[in-house]
Amino acid sequence: MSYKLFIPGPIAVSEKTLRAMAQPMIGHRSNDFVALYQSIQPDLQALFFTQDPVYISTSSAWGVMEGAIRNLTQKKVLCCMNGAFSDKWLDVAQRSGLAAAGLKSEWGQPVDPEALRKELATGQYDTVTLIHNETSCGCMSDLPAIAAVLKQFPDVISIVDTVSSFSAMPIKKDELGIDVIITGSQKALALPPGLSLLTPSKRALARAALCKTRGYYFDLLEFQKNHEAGMTPSTPVIPLIYALKSKLEDIKAEGAEARYARHARLNKTVRDHVLAKGFKLFPKEGHGSVSLNCFANTLNVDLAALNKILKSKHKLVIDGGYGKLKGLTFRISNMGDETDETIAAMLKSLDAALAELGAK
Ligand SMILES: Cc1ncc(COP(=O)(O)O)c(C=O)c1O
């Protein structure tokens, strides 16, 4: 049952990373753990382009996505919506009993900075959520343009999900003035799932201090208190932290700039190849993701049959469309450790499988 994942997360995890996880356990209140935690902080801060602390949460991204809005919303949260995950964030806010509204765009359309400015100007909101790279439809919003709008509203705390763009391109937290950035382990970091990262601004922590219902597991102030001692609030997923350390070493060895360039190059290789077959990109032109491509199934290929061939004969899987886009789009990841060679091999398999189905 061995096949390679080209779905946009979880993605393939290297042997080196897997081996890094297979180390003896240490106590999470031990000096060894503190040394481990503190040793990776500078590299995490460098990757987030921030001086702020970076918390490690033993949860998938949704844990801290929900925790952040619960900690930070006093008045009302505005959720920018343009795909499945950003739509869900509004749902999660409502389920959490928060006053919440959506700024809606069609799936595949980027968040419109001017529409955001107008909505924030109503003065109703004190928190905004945004998904930088909507994995469900491969659409990337213009974060610098949005951040410029957010700077006009200093009382509004911004919470940005970079789950599928983090480490695939530079996202300069402090320069952009984003309050909270969140990411997860199983996307471009190429780690197994189960760990997420959150970095809050001082303003965000001050806001959290006003909240009486922060709970415990995702209480930002608990994270901060423990962070200062080089620890996490509760027993963390230590094997994944070993894996994270190993991955940060890999990123340093490759060089962050080279890593960003590799993601951009491989993304274009896939895009050019598939567009040349007659498929179309699903997201709005100029807003395609850098870590995956979401194609409209304009050739009406039987995507379930395609994946069956890919899996059984070529030992790989792509994604056949997320949620309401199932069958209508397909997504191919280029994030993590992919190389020119692995992408070329995947595209060769894709060609063969399409030919077998009678597509070109
Ligand atoms: C952009 C984005 N945000 C949030 C999530 C949710 O992450 P998780 O399932 O790890 O909680 C995903 C998962 O694919 C995602 O792509």
The ligand as an SDF file (V2000), in Angstrom:
LIG
                    3D

 16 16  0  0  0  0  0  0  0  0999 V2000
   -5.8060   26.5740    4.1960 C   0  0  0  0  0  0  0  0  0  0  0  0
   -6.1690   25.5460    5.2090 C   0  0  0  0  0  0  0  0  0  0  0  0
   -6.5750   25.9330    6.4200 N   0  0  0  0  0  0  0  0  0  0  0  0
   -6.9120   25.0580    7.3580 C   0  0  0  0  0  0  0  0  0  0  0  0
   -6.8620   23.7060    7.1280 C   0  0  0  0  0  0  0  0  0  0  0  0
   -7.2570   22.7760    8.2020 C   0  0  0  0  0  0  0  0  0  0  0  0
   -6.1250   22.0930    8.6500 O   0  0  0  0  0  0  0  0  0  0  0  0
   -6.2500   20.8410    9.6120 P   0  0  0  0  0  0  0  0  0  0  0  0
   -7.1170   19.8340    8.9270 O   0  0  0  0  0  0  0  0  0  0  0  0
   -4.8270   20.4180    9.7130 O   0  0  0  0  0  0  0  0  0  0  0  0
   -6.8110   21.3160   10.8890 O   0  0  0  0  0  0  0  0  0  0  0  0
   -6.4520   23.2450    5.8920 C   0  0  0  0  0  0  0  0  0  0  0  0
   -6.4080   21.8080    5.5940 C   0  0  0  0  0  0  0  0  0  0  0  0
   -6.2160   21.3700    4.4810 O   0  0  0  0  0  0  0  0  0  0  0  0
   -6.1040   24.1960    4.9080 C   0  0  0  0  0  0  0  0  0  0  0  0
   -5.6840   23.7970    3.7050 O   0  0  0  0  0  0  0  0  0  0  0  0
  1  2  1  0
  2  3  1  0
  2 15  2  0
  3  4  2  0
  4  5  1  0
  5  6  1  0
  5 12  2  0
  6  7  1  0
  7  8  1  0
  8  9  2  0
  8 10  1  0
  8 11  1  0
 12 13  1  0
 12 15  1  0
 13 14  2  0
 15 16  1  0
M  END
$$$$
